[in-house]
Every structure is written in structure tokens, then in C-alpha cells.
């Protein structure tokens, strides 16, 4: 994995189930990983399990994109040819509804006056 997050960076992410009561639209996306047409948006992390909860879009398939769990180890081991999963170093944490791809996959309309615009 390129730009693998440090333990200190991972420790800043909310723990599993800590945002359970927060509506999906308002969940804060703290990290973004990508490779090719695949994106993983992280909302929570468990250091014991080394696992994330967040939103995954695989191969640009917005119809089958979903909220769920994915492991740091699995992301770290993924490669396409010689290209590895990368962490987006320019990603600014924001609410899920501020990310265009998540809105499109979830069928949400973004309220541009209420929320900023993120197109990652």
C-alpha cells in the first residue's frame, strides 16, 4: 500500500459503533483509499481487528456500492499489475453527503448550499 496510514493517524478515526446513531448522510469520512476505479471511504476503525467501517465502490459500480467492513490488511495486499492501493493524501475529512460518488450511489441529492462539494 502506498501512503499507508500510521498508527497515530488511525488512532484519530472514531472507534467501531461510535457513530452508530449518526445518519449515513452525516457520517464523517476520515480517510479515502483508491486504486483504479475502486474507492474506499472510511468512517470508523478498530485497532484490535485492524478493520474499517465505511463505504466501498468497486470498479466504479455505483449500483452495488455499499456500507460495510473492510480490513487494512486486505487493502494493503491488493495490487493491480504493479499498482497498489493508495491513501489519498489530499483528502479532507467531510460528511458522506459531501462526496459526489457516495451521493450518486446512495441516490442522495446533495444540498450545495448546506454542504460543500467534494468530487473524489
Secondary structure, 3 states (H helix, E strand, C coil): CECCCCHHHHHCCEECCCCCCCCHHHCEECEEEEECCEEEEEEEEECCCCEEEEEEECCCCCCCCEEEEEEHHHHHHCEECCEECEECCCCCCEEHHHEHHHHHHHCCCCCCCCCCCECC
